[in-house]
Structure formats: structure tokens, C-alpha cells
Amino acid sequence: MPTAFRAAMALIALCVSTVLAHAQSLPREVATRAEIYPIPSLTLSDQQFLSGDAAAGKAVTVAGEFRVAQGTGKLPVVVLMHGSSGVGATTEAWVHAFNAMGISTFVIDGFTGRGLTVVGPNQALLGRLNLIVDIYRSLEILAKHPRVDPDRIVLMGFSRGGQATLYASLERFNKLWNKSGIQFAAYIPFYPDCSTTYQGDAEVAARPIRIFHGAPDDYNPVKSCKAFVERLKAAGRDVALTEYPDSAHGFDSGLLGVTTVAVSANAQTVRNCRIKEGDGGVLMNGDTNAPFTYKDACVELNPHVGGNPKTAAESRKAVEAFLQVLFKLG
């Protein structure tokens, strides 16, 4: 055997052994692979969404980051939907937590492809329900992926994304917009806005819904979610609300060590609005019986946001325990 060939083979063997050793030493929270996907979607008004008017929508491409957790075969996935400030650092903390459990993650960015970075000070920049379209289109991608177990995909979202997560469970919306052929295994909204009443909104998918909220939240007050949860329970749905004391909007930023609570300057909140779906998919102000707009008197500014490390850790443990059972992890 020529000396040069032996040397080359020895070098290859060394490289392979080094890669294997490195792979074996990876921390559990580190994914084995990251993939970036373009997500063909639509930008729609709420009326267009509610009436199922896809033809009126504007075609747009948003994006998703898929991280394949360590493990073999088809793995469970948590899809994460951001809030009004886009994908932030707290999302990364959740990604690491799930990847460490052997759960892959798919993080949707519904803003960048639309030329948006933040909508808090002007929520009218994007329809309240638009992120649901992005969510269902992401489900189409994941349903076909060779490393994804299509029966073990969970949706989780935060604030505006929590609202999208909650209402993505509606059977009516699934029939209108979900073309994936599958459904999410569960829905986990964090501090969503539950102030809007949609037609048929007690008819949700026969899958668990687990809501996590803070008692003093003055951005999306928990009281509206309590009322919605009671309606869902009365309809026999599998829903639970976990409420944490001393936990402002965005309390899970405590996973990053954030302890302060501050005003979200000029951010709009509909905490004192009663919004209901009227005829033709028009969202109505329940107090004025006129079409709702973000210029209505009930819309207020400057809610508070902030982290609570203690309740953030508690919520993470609760979510992990829920997924451990749901996904039948070893």
C-alpha cells in the first residue's frame, strides 16, 4: 500500500473519530442540525382571514428555523410563534430547553419577510389573525419532513403569538386555512389576548390547550382568558389555565435572568376592549357596535412587561412535564 494512500486513510480516520468524539460530547441542548425554510404565506386583513378570502391576500414569503434535536428517526417538534416584537432572546431559551429533551423546534419569523420588526406601538400593521396562516403553512412543511413525527407537533406562542396559538385551535379556522392534512397535538399559549369573541370559538380541536398567564398582566389581562376558558370547559374541551402571581407580561424572560418590570412605551393594549366578530367577518367594538379599529377609545397605551425568574422556571418545568407525557418521552 503506497505511503501517501496510508497517510490519507489515517487522516480520514482521525477526522472521523474527531467528529464522532465531538458529537458525543455535545451538550443535550445543542441541536444536531439547523435548517432555514422559506414559508409561502399571505398577508391578510382580519376580515379576509375570517371570510376565507385567500384570493384577496398578498403573497409573501416568511421564514422558519428548524433545529433537529439529538436523536434518531422521526422526532417530536415544538413550533414557536413570536409576539409583537418579533423573535427575541427568550425564544432561544425555550429552544434550548426543548432540544435538551430530544424535541426539535421550528421557530417562525412572521415579521422580517413582511418588512416588519415590531408592531406593539401600531398593531394595525398586521391583522390580528395573520400569524395563524404562517403557522398552518409551517405545519405543511413539517408534515412532509423525514425527521418529523407528524402526530407529535405542538404549537406554542407568546403574546400576539400566544393569541395566534390559542385561536389556531379553532376547528373553523383549521377547515378554512390548514391544508397540511394533520393537526397540532396540543396548543400552549403564553399570556395571550383572549378579549375577542369569534363565531364558533368554543369549537376547538379535540387536543389539549394549556394557557400560562400572569395575574398582574396589564397588557393582555388574564380575566378575559379566564372567561374564555370557562366557556371552553362548559363545551367539554380539554383546557387549563395556569396563573402566576407577581408575573407581568413576558414573565418568561426570567429564563434569561430578567427581573425588572418596565413600561412598554407607546405599546397598544386592548385590555379594556370587547371585540366580537360580526357579519361578514368584520371585527366589531362591543361597546360602540361599530367596526373595531386601533383608534377606538378603549385602546390604551403603555402596559408593563418584565421577567420573573421564579415563575419562569416554574412554567418551563410545567411545560416540560406536559410534553414529557404527551410525547411519551423515555
C-alpha positions as CSV (number, residue, x, y, z in Angstrom):
1,M,0.0,0.0,0.0
2,P,1.6,3.3,-1.0
3,T,2.7,5.6,1.8
4,A,0.6,8.5,0.5
5,F,-2.5,6.4,0.5
6,R,-1.9,5.1,4.0
7,A,-1.4,8.6,5.2
8,A,-4.6,9.8,3.6
9,M,-6.6,7.0,5.1
10,A,-5.1,7.7,8.5
11,L,-6.0,11.4,8.2
12,I,-9.6,10.4,7.2
13,A,-9.9,8.1,10.2
14,L,-8.6,10.8,12.5
15,C,-11.1,13.3,11.2
16,V,-14.0,10.8,11.5
17,S,-13.0,9.9,15.1
18,T,-12.7,13.6,16.0
19,V,-16.1,14.4,14.6
20,L,-17.7,11.4,16.4
21,A,-16.0,12.4,19.7
22,H,-17.2,15.9,19.3
23,A,-20.8,14.7,18.6
24,Q,-20.7,12.6,21.7
25,S,-19.7,15.5,23.8
26,L,-22.3,17.9,22.6
27,P,-24.5,19.3,25.4
28,R,-28.0,18.0,25.1
29,E,-29.5,21.4,24.4
30,V,-27.4,21.7,21.2
31,A,-29.3,20.7,18.0
32,T,-27.5,18.4,15.6
33,R,-28.7,20.4,12.6
34,A,-30.3,23.7,11.7
35,E,-32.4,24.3,8.5
36,I,-33.9,27.5,7.3
37,Y,-37.1,27.3,5.4
38,P,-38.9,29.8,3.2
39,I,-42.7,29.7,4.1
40,P,-45.0,30.8,1.3
41,S,-47.8,32.7,3.1
42,L,-50.3,35.5,2.7
43,T,-50.8,38.9,4.3
44,L,-54.5,39.3,5.0
45,S,-56.8,41.6,6.9
46,D,-58.8,40.1,9.7
47,Q,-61.9,40.3,7.6
48,Q,-60.2,38.5,4.7
49,F,-59.0,35.8,7.1
50,L,-62.4,35.3,8.8
51,S,-64.2,35.1,5.5
52,G,-61.7,32.7,4.0
53,D,-60.8,35.1,1.2
54,A,-57.4,33.9,0.1
55,A,-57.6,35.5,-3.3
56,A,-57.6,38.9,-1.7
57,G,-54.4,38.3,0.2
58,K,-51.0,39.5,-0.7
59,A,-48.5,36.7,-1.3
60,V,-45.5,36.9,1.0
61,T,-42.6,34.7,2.0
62,V,-41.8,34.5,5.7
63,A,-39.2,32.1,7.3
64,G,-38.8,29.4,9.8
65,E,-35.7,27.9,11.5
66,F,-35.9,24.2,12.1
67,R,-33.5,22.7,14.7
68,V,-33.2,18.9,14.7
69,A,-32.7,17.7,18.2
70,Q,-30.2,14.9,19.1
71,G,-31.8,11.5,18.5
72,T,-32.7,9.3,15.6
73,G,-35.7,8.7,13.5
74,K,-38.8,10.9,13.5
75,L,-38.7,13.3,16.4
76,P,-41.4,15.4,18.1
77,V,-41.4,19.1,17.4
78,V,-42.5,22.3,19.1
79,V,-43.4,25.2,16.8
80,L,-42.8,28.6,18.4
81,M,-44.6,31.8,17.4
82,H,-43.3,35.1,18.5
83,G,-45.1,38.2,19.8
84,S,-45.3,41.8,18.8
85,S,-41.5,42.4,19.0
86,G,-40.6,39.5,16.7
87,V,-38.3,36.6,17.5
88,G,-36.4,37.5,20.7
89,A,-33.8,36.1,23.1
90,T,-36.4,34.4,25.3
91,T,-37.3,32.2,22.3
92,E,-33.8,30.9,22.4
93,A,-34.1,29.8,26.0
94,W,-37.2,27.8,25.1
95,V,-35.5,26.3,22.1
96,H,-32.6,25.1,24.3
97,A,-35.0,23.6,26.8
98,F,-36.8,21.6,24.2
99,N,-33.8,20.5,22.3
100,A,-32.3,19.2,25.6
101,M,-35.4,17.0,25.9
102,G,-34.8,15.5,22.4
103,I,-37.6,17.7,21.0
104,S,-36.9,19.5,17.7
105,T,-38.0,23.1,17.3
106,F,-39.4,25.2,14.5
107,V,-39.2,29.0,15.1
108,I,-41.4,31.1,12.8
109,D,-40.4,34.7,11.9
110,G,-43.6,36.2,10.6
111,F,-42.2,39.8,10.5
112,T,-39.0,40.1,8.6
113,G,-40.5,38.8,5.3
114,R,-43.2,41.5,5.7
115,G,-40.7,44.3,6.3
116,L,-41.7,44.5,10.0
117,T,-39.6,44.5,13.2
118,V,-42.2,45.4,15.8
119,V,-45.9,46.1,15.9
120,G,-46.5,46.9,19.5
121,P,-46.9,50.7,19.0
122,N,-49.1,50.1,15.9
123,Q,-50.9,46.8,16.0
124,A,-52.8,47.7,12.8
125,L,-49.6,47.0,10.8
126,L,-50.6,43.3,10.7
127,G,-54.0,41.6,11.0
128,R,-54.6,40.1,14.5
129,L,-55.1,36.6,12.9
130,N,-52.5,36.7,10.2
131,L,-49.9,34.7,12.1
132,I,-52.2,31.8,12.1
133,V,-51.8,31.5,8.3
134,D,-48.0,31.4,8.8
135,I,-48.5,28.7,11.5
136,Y,-50.6,26.4,9.2
137,R,-48.2,26.9,6.3
138,S,-45.3,25.8,8.6
139,L,-47.3,22.7,9.6
140,E,-47.4,21.8,5.9
141,I,-43.6,21.9,5.7
142,L,-43.2,19.9,8.9
143,A,-45.8,17.3,7.9
144,K,-43.5,16.2,5.0
145,H,-40.2,16.3,6.8
146,P,-38.4,12.9,7.1
147,R,-37.2,13.7,10.6
148,V,-40.6,14.8,12.0
149,D,-43.3,12.7,13.7
150,P,-46.4,14.4,12.3
151,D,-48.5,13.1,15.2
152,R,-46.2,14.8,17.7
153,I,-46.1,18.5,16.7
154,V,-47.1,21.1,19.4
155,L,-47.8,24.8,18.9
156,M,-46.5,27.3,21.4
157,G,-46.7,31.1,21.2
158,F,-46.2,34.3,23.2
159,S,-48.4,37.4,23.5
160,R,-49.6,38.1,19.9
161,G,-48.2,34.7,19.0
162,G,-50.0,33.3,22.0
163,Q,-53.2,34.7,20.7
164,A,-52.4,33.1,17.3
165,T,-51.6,29.8,19.1
166,L,-54.9,29.9,21.0
167,Y,-57.1,30.6,18.1
168,A,-55.3,28.3,15.7
169,S,-57.1,25.6,17.7
170,L,-60.5,26.6,16.3
171,E,-62.0,23.9,14.1
172,R,-63.4,26.6,11.8
173,F,-60.0,28.1,11.2
174,N,-58.4,24.7,10.6
175,K,-61.1,24.0,7.9
176,L,-60.5,27.4,6.3
177,W,-56.7,27.6,6.2
178,N,-55.0,24.4,7.4
179,K,-54.1,22.4,4.3
180,S,-51.5,20.2,5.9
181,G,-53.7,17.2,6.4
182,I,-52.7,17.0,10.1
183,Q,-53.4,18.8,13.4
184,F,-51.3,20.0,16.2
185,A,-51.1,17.6,19.1
186,A,-51.5,20.5,21.6
187,Y,-51.6,24.2,22.0
188,I,-49.6,26.2,24.6
189,P,-50.3,29.9,24.6
190,F,-48.3,32.2,26.9
191,Y,-50.1,35.4,28.1
192,P,-52.4,35.6,25.0
193,D,-55.1,38.2,24.5
194,C,-58.5,36.5,24.8
195,S,-60.6,39.6,24.5
196,T,-62.1,38.8,21.1
197,T,-65.1,36.6,20.6
198,Y,-65.2,34.8,17.3
199,Q,-68.1,32.9,15.8
200,G,-67.9,29.3,16.9
201,D,-64.9,29.8,19.0
202,A,-65.9,27.2,21.6
203,E,-65.5,24.6,18.8
204,V,-61.8,23.9,19.2
205,A,-59.8,20.9,18.1
206,A,-60.0,17.9,20.3
207,R,-56.5,18.4,21.6
208,P,-55.2,19.8,24.9
209,I,-54.9,23.6,25.4
210,R,-52.6,24.8,28.2
211,I,-52.5,28.5,28.8
212,F,-49.9,30.2,31.0
213,H,-50.5,33.7,32.3
214,G,-49.6,36.3,34.9
215,A,-52.0,37.7,37.4
216,P,-51.0,41.3,37.2
217,D,-50.6,41.4,33.4
218,D,-52.0,44.7,32.2
219,Y,-51.1,44.1,28.5
220,N,-53.3,41.1,28.0
221,P,-55.3,40.8,31.3
222,V,-55.9,37.2,32.4
223,K,-59.5,37.9,33.2
224,S,-60.6,37.6,29.6
225,C,-58.8,34.3,29.3
226,K,-60.5,33.0,32.4
227,A,-63.8,33.8,30.8
228,F,-62.9,32.0,27.6
229,V,-61.5,29.0,29.5
230,E,-64.8,28.7,31.3
231,R,-66.7,28.7,28.0
232,L,-64.4,26.0,26.6
233,K,-64.8,23.9,29.7
234,A,-68.5,24.2,29.5
235,A,-68.2,22.9,26.0
236,G,-66.3,19.9,27.3
237,R,-62.9,20.9,25.9
238,D,-59.5,19.8,27.4
239,V,-58.2,23.2,28.5
240,A,-56.3,24.5,31.6
241,L,-55.1,27.9,32.7
242,T,-52.1,28.3,34.9
243,E,-51.9,31.7,36.6
244,Y,-48.7,33.0,38.2
245,P,-48.7,35.8,40.9
246,D,-46.2,38.7,40.6
247,S,-45.7,37.9,36.9
248,A,-46.0,40.7,34.4
249,H,-46.5,40.3,30.6
250,G,-43.5,38.4,29.3
251,F,-42.6,36.9,32.7
252,D,-40.8,34.0,31.0
253,S,-37.9,36.4,30.1
254,G,-37.0,35.4,33.6
255,L,-35.4,32.4,31.9
256,L,-32.7,34.9,30.9
257,G,-32.4,36.3,34.4
258,V,-34.6,39.3,33.7
259,T,-36.1,40.6,37.0
260,T,-37.2,44.1,36.2
261,V,-40.7,45.2,35.1
262,A,-41.0,48.3,32.9
263,V,-43.4,50.2,30.8
264,S,-43.6,49.1,27.1
265,A,-43.5,52.7,25.8
266,N,-46.4,53.5,23.5
267,A,-47.4,49.9,23.1
268,Q,-51.1,49.5,22.4
269,T,-53.3,47.3,24.5
270,V,-56.9,46.3,24.1
271,R,-57.2,45.3,27.8
272,N,-60.4,47.4,28.1
273,C,-61.9,46.5,24.7
274,R,-64.7,44.0,24.0
275,I,-64.2,42.8,20.4
276,K,-66.6,40.5,18.7
277,E,-66.9,39.1,15.2
278,G,-69.8,40.5,13.3
279,D,-71.4,39.7,10.0
280,G,-69.1,39.2,7.0
281,G,-66.0,38.6,9.3
282,V,-65.9,42.3,10.5
283,L,-64.5,42.7,14.0
284,M,-66.8,44.9,16.0
285,N,-66.3,47.1,19.1
286,G,-68.7,45.5,21.6
287,D,-69.3,48.9,23.3
288,T,-70.0,51.0,20.3
289,N,-71.3,48.4,17.8
290,A,-69.0,50.0,15.2
291,P,-66.2,48.2,13.4
292,F,-63.2,48.0,15.7
293,T,-60.0,50.0,15.0
294,Y,-56.9,50.7,17.0
295,K,-58.1,54.3,17.2
296,D,-61.0,53.3,19.4
297,A,-61.3,54.9,22.8
298,C,-60.9,51.5,24.5
299,V,-57.4,51.1,23.1
300,E,-54.8,52.3,25.7
301,L,-51.0,52.7,25.8
302,N,-48.0,51.9,28.0
303,P,-48.7,48.4,29.5
304,H,-45.9,46.8,31.6
305,V,-43.6,44.0,30.6
306,G,-40.9,42.2,32.6
307,G,-39.4,38.9,33.8
308,N,-39.8,36.8,36.9
309,P,-37.1,34.1,37.1
310,K,-39.1,32.0,39.7
311,T,-42.3,31.7,37.8
312,A,-40.4,31.5,34.5
313,A,-38.7,28.4,35.8
314,E,-42.0,27.0,37.2
315,S,-43.7,27.5,33.8
316,R,-40.8,25.8,32.0
317,K,-41.0,22.8,34.3
318,A,-44.7,22.6,33.8
319,V,-44.4,22.7,30.0
320,E,-41.6,20.2,30.1
321,A,-43.7,17.8,32.3
322,F,-46.7,18.2,30.0
323,L,-44.6,17.4,26.9
324,Q,-42.9,14.5,28.6
325,V,-46.3,12.8,29.0
326,L,-47.8,14.0,25.7
327,F,-44.9,12.9,23.6
328,K,-44.3,9.7,25.6
329,L,-40.6,10.6,26.1
330,G,-38.5,8.0,27.9
